[in-house]
Amino acid sequence: MSSRIAQIRLVSSHPEVYEPCDDSFALVDALLADRKNLLEHKPTLCMEVGCGSGYVITSLMLMLRDEAIGAQFIATDINHHAIRVTKETMEAHGVHAELINTDIAFGLENRLAGSVDVMVVNPPYVPTPEGEVGLEGITSAWAGGENGRRVIDKILPVADKLLSEQGWLYMVTLTANNPSQICRQMRKKGYASRIVVQRSTEEESLHIIKFWKDFDFEVDAKDAVTNSNAASAGVVGSVLSQFQRLSFWRSSDFNSSS
């Protein structure tokens, strides 16, 4: 299994680039857990927004390279140091992708519109003062502004534009980001969702959420109010129930330990 993901010892580094951590590992674990589906999905274009050290996109390439013949990979990052580090990480693992120094996908929207089959994002999700969002260097890797949603809310509409009809989005979220609200927001755009991996540490509770287009959700305009409410309640309710169960388990664990 280890050969299917990037090896930490081969991941390059720089003082101004975010190193693989719990959130990176959780995202890669989610992709591994969904690998069979990814292979059956047969993606032709995969993209990571915010590649950092290159650990995640390199792992995705290693997972798919033997079966997803001909698939192309693109990775972006606002931090120019991250682009160089990702290139070094990929070279150490014998893989290659197109690397672009840009904010999210600025300048790529027209070129990639409706063509990305798999998008992976470990966004800056940490709640911080608004003034820290978008700063140069490593701060850009975690500073998410109020509720950690400033950058996430910029990424979601871009993802909606770039994803293909069969496109999948895997995103890391923190409990403070109100992930259930994110799911509702994406539901309004016609996406179903589910939690692939949930992981709690001493400092945070992470959820890796997978989004995909739900064509059963498409309704005529005249039926939009009644039908969309019913359809939304079904799928979003399922995701919300996952969050509720996770909350219950965390509460039970706390009570038992106390």
Disulfide bonds with the S-S distance in Angstrom:
none
